Amino acid sequence: MKPTFIQNILFPCSALLLVAAAAAYAFVGERAVVPFAIGAAGMFAARLLRRYKGKNIRLQRLYRQETFSSMLFVAAAFLMYRTGGYDWVVLFIIATALQIYTAIFIPREEEKEKS
């Protein structure tokens, strides 16, 4: 599925903001919560706009995992705000691992589907 212009801008900007805020949390603490939450919400919105409408079960699963990982980023933002400690890092790492996994396997499966 071809992404739209808004998705091409929204996802990379949100991902950059999310990663920058996660790195900045060690230095500025509580002030990094809002940019992290905005980045997480932007990534979640971008993932909700990107839907798979085909019949390939594996691709459906991968797209759902991608959306779930974005929900984990939102949950990590909530933990970052609520607890103020480093509990959010566990969710952040799990969500990042899922994002990397889906970023590798979605293009492979889409290529298989085309051929």
Order of alpha helices (4+ residues) and beta strands (2+ residues): alpha-alpha-alpha-alpha
